[in-house]
Amino acid sequence: MTRLIFICHGQLPHEKQAGLALKAHVDETPGFLAFFAEAVQSTDALSEHIFGNLERCDGFLAVMHKRGELTFPGGRITRASVWVQQELAIVTFLNYLRRGSRRVPIRVYAEKGIDPEGLATALILNPIQF
């Protein structure tokens, strides 16, 4: 049986290059196949590619690169890709719904200095920093 690994990675040029390298590494590993949105060549809807593959995946690998600073009245944060944060929230919700059956293991890598946002502020992620 082939296991699907969802690679959640930014889509800026340098991020895409790293994401495609991760995809190649996963695809070369016997028994595994990676989904990385940049590698898709299809006109199918976002819901099929992102939501469908999140629902079907057997593992979730997120990589967060610095995207810049956001200043607001309460201070300043360094943020990562909003899409990465959203996909992380979706897989968290799917794991909640599944509760013991077919939960998706996750691994998160984050560039040093990124501040968690949204749901990530409440999760116990312990990302591996690079």
LOLO-622616 format. One record per residue: chain; x, y, z of N, C-alpha, C in turn; residue in three letters. Coordinates in nm, 2 decimals, always signed. Last residue first. Layout:
REC chain     nx     ny     nz    cax    cay    caz     cx     cy     cz resn
REC     A      X      Y      Z      X      Y      Z      X      Y      Z  ALA
...
END
This chain:
REC chain     nx     ny     nz    cax    cay    caz     cx     cy     cz resn
REC     A  +1.49  +2.55  +1.20  +1.60  +2.55  +1.11  +1.65  +2.70  +1.08  PHE
REC     A  +1.31  +2.36  +1.44  +1.36  +2.49  +1.39  +1.48  +2.47  +1.30  GLN
REC     A  +1.03  +2.17  +1.46  +1.18  +2.16  +1.45  +1.23  +2.29  +1.38  ILE
REC     A  +0.77  +2.28  +1.67  +0.83  +2.26  +1.54  +0.98  +2.25  +1.55  PRO
REC     A  +0.57  +2.21  +1.88  +0.71  +2.19  +1.90  +0.78  +2.17  +1.76  ASN
REC     A  +0.28  +2.21  +1.91  +0.35  +2.16  +1.78  +0.50  +2.13  +1.80  LEU
REC     A  +0.02  +2.23  +2.05  +0.15  +2.19  +2.10  +0.22  +2.13  +1.99  ILE
REC     A  -0.19  +2.52  +1.97  -0.14  +2.38  +1.95  -0.01  +2.35  +2.02  LEU
REC     A  -0.24  +2.78  +1.98  -0.30  +2.70  +2.09  -0.25  +2.55  +2.08  ALA
REC     A  -0.13  +2.91  +1.77  -0.10  +2.96  +1.90  -0.15  +2.87  +2.01  THR
REC     A  -0.24  +2.78  +1.55  -0.11  +2.74  +1.59  -0.06  +2.80  +1.72  ALA
REC     A  -0.47  +2.92  +1.49  -0.48  +2.80  +1.57  -0.35  +2.75  +1.62  LEU
REC     A  -0.30  +3.23  +1.46  -0.43  +3.16  +1.46  -0.43  +3.04  +1.55  GLY
REC     A  +0.05  +3.19  +1.46  -0.07  +3.27  +1.44  -0.19  +3.18  +1.44  GLU
REC     A  +0.39  +3.20  +1.59  +0.26  +3.12  +1.56  +0.15  +3.22  +1.55  PRO
REC     A  +0.66  +3.36  +1.44  +0.56  +3.36  +1.55  +0.44  +3.28  +1.51  ASP
REC     A  +0.99  +3.27  +1.36  +0.85  +3.28  +1.32  +0.76  +3.27  +1.44  ILE
REC     A  +1.25  +3.22  +1.45  +1.19  +3.36  +1.46  +1.05  +3.37  +1.41  GLY
REC     A  +1.37  +2.98  +1.23  +1.38  +3.04  +1.36  +1.32  +3.18  +1.35  LYS
REC     A  +1.13  +2.81  +1.03  +1.25  +2.89  +1.03  +1.25  +2.96  +1.17  GLU
REC     A  +1.00  +2.49  +1.12  +0.98  +2.63  +1.11  +1.12  +2.71  +1.12  ALA
REC     A  +0.83  +2.19  +1.05  +0.96  +2.26  +1.05  +0.93  +2.41  +1.04  TYR
REC     A  +0.63  +1.94  +1.18  +0.63  +2.08  +1.14  +0.78  +2.13  +1.16  VAL
REC     A  +0.44  +1.66  +1.11  +0.58  +1.71  +1.15  +0.58  +1.85  +1.09  ARG
REC     A  +0.17  +1.44  +1.21  +0.23  +1.57  +1.15  +0.37  +1.59  +1.20  ILE
REC     A  -0.04  +1.17  +1.13  +0.07  +1.22  +1.20  +0.12  +1.35  +1.13  PRO
REC     A  -0.39  +1.16  +1.13  -0.27  +1.19  +1.04  -0.16  +1.24  +1.13  VAL
REC     A  -0.58  +0.89  +1.24  -0.53  +1.02  +1.26  -0.41  +1.04  +1.18  ARG
REC     A  -0.75  +0.65  +1.23  -0.68  +0.71  +1.11  -0.64  +0.86  +1.13  ARG
REC     A  -0.93  +0.70  +1.51  -0.92  +0.63  +1.39  -0.86  +0.71  +1.28  SER
REC     A  -0.93  +0.87  +1.72  -0.85  +0.75  +1.73  -0.84  +0.67  +1.61  GLY
REC     A  -1.05  +1.13  +1.59  -1.02  +1.09  +1.73  -0.95  +0.96  +1.74  ARG
REC     A  -1.15  +1.26  +1.36  -1.12  +1.11  +1.36  -1.09  +1.05  +1.49  ARG
REC     A  -1.18  +1.52  +1.43  -1.30  +1.45  +1.39  -1.27  +1.30  +1.39  LEU
REC     A  -0.91  +1.59  +1.48  -1.01  +1.60  +1.59  -1.13  +1.51  +1.55  TYR
REC     A  -0.80  +1.56  +1.23  -0.76  +1.47  +1.34  -0.85  +1.47  +1.46  ASN
REC     A  -0.93  +1.78  +1.11  -0.95  +1.64  +1.06  -0.91  +1.54  +1.17  LEU
REC     A  -0.81  +1.99  +1.25  -0.96  +1.96  +1.26  -0.99  +1.82  +1.22  PHE
REC     A  -0.55  +1.96  +1.16  -0.58  +1.95  +1.30  -0.73  +1.92  +1.33  THR
REC     A  -0.58  +2.01  +0.89  -0.54  +1.88  +0.93  -0.56  +1.86  +1.08  VAL
REC     A  -0.66  +2.29  +0.91  -0.75  +2.19  +0.85  -0.71  +2.05  +0.90  ILE
REC     A  -0.43  +2.41  +1.03  -0.56  +2.41  +1.10  -0.65  +2.31  +1.04  ALA
REC     A  -0.25  +2.36  +0.82  -0.22  +2.30  +0.95  -0.35  +2.30  +1.03  LEU
REC     A  -0.36  +2.52  +0.62  -0.36  +2.38  +0.60  -0.33  +2.31  +0.73  GLU
REC     A  -0.32  +2.78  +0.75  -0.45  +2.73  +0.72  -0.46  +2.58  +0.70  GLN
REC     A  -0.03  +2.79  +0.75  -0.11  +2.80  +0.88  -0.25  +2.74  +0.86  GLN
REC     A  +0.01  +2.79  +0.47  +0.07  +2.68  +0.56  -0.01  +2.68  +0.69  VAL
REC     A  -0.12  +3.03  +0.40  -0.17  +2.90  +0.35  -0.12  +2.78  +0.44  TRP
REC     A  +0.05  +3.22  +0.51  -0.09  +3.20  +0.56  -0.15  +3.07  +0.52  VAL
REC     A  +0.39  +3.16  +0.58  +0.28  +3.16  +0.48  +0.15  +3.14  +0.55  SER
REC     A  +0.47  +3.34  +0.88  +0.50  +3.24  +0.78  +0.39  +3.25  +0.68  ALA
REC     A  +0.58  +3.65  +1.04  +0.49  +3.55  +1.00  +0.54  +3.46  +0.89  ARG
REC     A  +0.67  +3.81  +1.33  +0.72  +3.76  +1.20  +0.64  +3.64  +1.16  THR
REC     A  +0.50  +4.09  +1.48  +0.53  +3.95  +1.47  +0.60  +3.92  +1.33  ILE
REC     A  +0.45  +4.35  +1.71  +0.50  +4.31  +1.58  +0.53  +4.16  +1.59  ARG
REC     A  +0.19  +4.52  +1.88  +0.33  +4.48  +1.86  +0.36  +4.44  +1.72  GLY
REC     A  -0.07  +4.61  +1.89  -0.02  +4.54  +2.01  +0.13  +4.50  +2.00  GLY
REC     A  -0.13  +4.73  +1.64  -0.12  +4.81  +1.77  -0.06  +4.74  +1.89  PRO
REC     A  +0.11  +4.57  +1.42  -0.03  +4.60  +1.46  -0.02  +4.67  +1.59  PHE
REC     A  +0.30  +4.45  +1.16  +0.29  +4.54  +1.27  +0.15  +4.57  +1.30  THR
REC     A  +0.47  +4.17  +1.05  +0.34  +4.23  +1.05  +0.33  +4.32  +1.18  LEU
REC     A  +0.74  +4.08  +0.84  +0.69  +4.12  +0.96  +0.55  +4.19  +0.95  GLU
REC     A  +0.79  +3.78  +0.64  +0.80  +3.92  +0.67  +0.74  +3.95  +0.80  GLY
REC     A  +0.81  +3.51  +0.61  +0.75  +3.58  +0.50  +0.76  +3.73  +0.52  ARG
REC     A  +1.01  +3.23  +0.68  +0.97  +3.36  +0.72  +0.92  +3.43  +0.59  LYS
REC     A  +0.86  +2.91  +0.63  +0.97  +3.00  +0.60  +0.92  +3.14  +0.65  HIS
REC     A  +0.76  +2.60  +0.74  +0.73  +2.74  +0.74  +0.85  +2.82  +0.73  MET
REC     A  +0.64  +2.30  +0.63  +0.76  +2.38  +0.64  +0.73  +2.52  +0.63  VAL
REC     A  +0.48  +2.00  +0.72  +0.47  +2.14  +0.70  +0.61  +2.21  +0.72  ALA
REC     A  +0.35  +1.70  +0.63  +0.48  +1.76  +0.66  +0.47  +1.91  +0.62  LEU
REC     A  +0.15  +1.44  +0.72  +0.14  +1.58  +0.69  +0.28  +1.64  +0.73  PHE
REC     A  +0.01  +1.13  +0.61  +0.11  +1.21  +0.69  +0.11  +1.35  +0.64  GLY
REC     A  -0.18  +1.03  +0.46  -0.14  +0.95  +0.57  -0.04  +1.01  +0.65  ASP
REC     A  -0.46  +1.21  +0.30  -0.32  +1.18  +0.33  -0.30  +1.10  +0.46  CYS
REC     A  -0.73  +1.26  +0.24  -0.67  +1.13  +0.20  -0.53  +1.10  +0.26  ARG
REC     A  -0.76  +1.53  +0.32  -0.85  +1.42  +0.38  -0.79  +1.28  +0.35  GLU
REC     A  -0.57  +1.66  +0.17  -0.56  +1.66  +0.32  -0.64  +1.55  +0.38  LEU
REC     A  -0.68  +1.60  -0.08  -0.55  +1.54  -0.04  -0.52  +1.55  +0.10  ASN
REC     A  -0.91  +1.76  -0.07  -0.92  +1.62  -0.09  -0.79  +1.55  -0.05  GLY
REC     A  -0.81  +2.02  -0.02  -0.90  +1.96  +0.08  -0.90  +1.81  +0.06  PHE
REC     A  -0.64  +2.05  -0.26  -0.60  +2.08  -0.12  -0.69  +2.00  -0.02  ILE
REC     A  -0.79  +1.94  -0.48  -0.64  +1.92  -0.46  -0.60  +1.94  -0.32  HIS
REC     A  -1.06  +1.99  -0.45  -1.02  +1.86  -0.48  -0.87  +1.84  -0.45  GLU
REC     A  -1.07  +2.27  -0.39  -1.13  +2.17  -0.30  -1.08  +2.03  -0.32  SER
REC     A  -0.97  +2.38  -0.62  -0.89  +2.39  -0.50  -0.94  +2.28  -0.40  LEU
REC     A  -1.06  +2.18  -0.91  -1.08  +2.29  -0.81  -0.99  +2.27  -0.69  ALA
REC     A  -0.86  +2.11  -1.20  -0.95  +2.07  -1.09  -0.95  +2.18  -0.98  ASP
REC     A  -0.67  +2.14  -1.39  -0.77  +2.25  -1.37  -0.87  +2.22  -1.27  THR
REC     A  -0.33  +2.06  -1.33  -0.47  +2.02  -1.35  -0.56  +2.14  -1.33  SER
REC     A  -0.06  +1.97  -1.22  -0.09  +2.02  -1.35  -0.23  +1.98  -1.38  GLN
REC     A  +0.12  +2.00  -0.92  -0.01  +1.97  -0.98  -0.02  +2.04  -1.12  VAL
REC     A  +0.34  +2.09  -0.78  +0.37  +1.99  -0.88  +0.24  +1.95  -0.96  ALA
REC     A  +0.25  +2.26  -0.59  +0.32  +2.32  -0.70  +0.34  +2.22  -0.82  GLU
REC     A  +0.14  +2.09  -0.39  +0.05  +2.17  -0.49  +0.13  +2.22  -0.61  ALA
REC     A  +0.24  +1.77  -0.35  +0.28  +1.91  -0.33  +0.21  +1.99  -0.44  PHE
REC     A  +0.22  +1.46  -0.21  +0.14  +1.56  -0.28  +0.20  +1.70  -0.24  PHE
REC     A  +0.42  +1.17  -0.25  +0.40  +1.30  -0.20  +0.30  +1.38  -0.28  ALA
REC     A  +0.42  +0.83  -0.15  +0.40  +0.93  -0.26  +0.37  +1.06  -0.20  LEU
REC     A  +0.59  +0.53  -0.04  +0.54  +0.67  -0.02  +0.52  +0.74  -0.15  PHE
REC     A  +0.71  +0.29  -0.10  +0.58  +0.29  -0.02  +0.52  +0.42  +0.00  GLY
REC     A  +1.04  +0.40  -0.10  +0.95  +0.30  -0.13  +0.82  +0.30  -0.04  PRO
REC     A  +1.11  +0.73  -0.18  +1.11  +0.64  -0.07  +1.00  +0.53  -0.10  THR
REC     A  +1.08  +0.91  -0.39  +1.19  +0.81  -0.40  +1.19  +0.70  -0.29  GLU
REC     A  +0.89  +1.08  -0.28  +0.85  +0.99  -0.40  +0.96  +0.88  -0.42  ASP
REC     A  +1.05  +1.22  -0.09  +0.94  +1.13  -0.05  +0.90  +1.03  -0.16  VAL
REC     A  +1.22  +1.35  -0.27  +1.27  +1.26  -0.17  +1.17  +1.17  -0.12  HIS
REC     A  +1.04  +1.51  -0.42  +1.13  +1.41  -0.49  +1.18  +1.31  -0.39  ALA
REC     A  +0.94  +1.67  -0.22  +0.85  +1.58  -0.29  +0.93  +1.47  -0.36  LYS
REC     A  +1.17  +1.82  -0.15  +1.11  +1.73  -0.05  +1.02  +1.63  -0.12  LEU
REC     A  +1.21  +1.95  -0.39  +1.31  +1.86  -0.35  +1.26  +1.76  -0.24  ALA
REC     A  +0.98  +2.11  -0.39  +0.99  +2.01  -0.50  +1.10  +1.91  -0.46  LEU
REC     A  +1.04  +2.27  -0.17  +0.92  +2.18  -0.17  +0.93  +2.07  -0.27  GLY
REC     A  +1.26  +2.41  -0.27  +1.28  +2.33  -0.15  +1.16  +2.23  -0.14  ALA
REC     A  +1.13  +2.55  -0.48  +1.25  +2.47  -0.51  +1.27  +2.37  -0.39  GLN
REC     A  +0.94  +2.70  -0.33  +0.90  +2.60  -0.43  +1.01  +2.50  -0.46  LYS
REC     A  +1.10  +2.88  -0.20  +1.03  +2.78  -0.12  +0.98  +2.67  -0.21  GLU
REC     A  +1.20  +3.04  -0.40  +1.30  +2.96  -0.32  +1.23  +2.85  -0.24  HIS
REC     A  +0.94  +3.15  -0.49  +1.03  +3.07  -0.58  +1.13  +2.99  -0.50  PRO
REC     A  +0.67  +3.07  -0.27  +0.76  +3.16  -0.33  +0.87  +3.09  -0.40  LEU
REC     A  +0.50  +2.88  -0.15  +0.51  +2.88  -0.29  +0.59  +2.99  -0.35  GLN
REC     A  +0.55  +2.67  +0.14  +0.53  +2.79  +0.08  +0.55  +2.78  -0.07  GLY
REC     A  +0.39  +2.35  +0.21  +0.52  +2.43  +0.19  +0.48  +2.56  +0.12  HIS
REC     A  +0.32  +2.05  +0.29  +0.26  +2.18  +0.31  +0.38  +2.28  +0.31  CYS
REC     A  +0.27  +1.75  +0.15  +0.38  +1.85  +0.18  +0.32  +1.99  +0.17  ILE
REC     A  +0.13  +1.46  +0.26  +0.09  +1.60  +0.21  +0.21  +1.69  +0.25  PHE
REC     A  +0.18  +1.14  +0.15  +0.24  +1.25  +0.24  +0.20  +1.38  +0.18  ILE
REC     A  +0.03  +0.84  +0.13  +0.03  +0.97  +0.08  +0.08  +1.07  +0.18  LEU
REC     A  +0.16  +0.51  +0.08  +0.11  +0.61  +0.18  +0.13  +0.75  +0.12  ARG
REC     A  +0.06  +0.22  -0.08  +0.13  +0.35  -0.09  +0.07  +0.45  +0.00  THR
REC     A  +0.08  -0.12  +0.00  +0.00  +0.00  +0.00  +0.09  +0.13  +0.00  MET
END
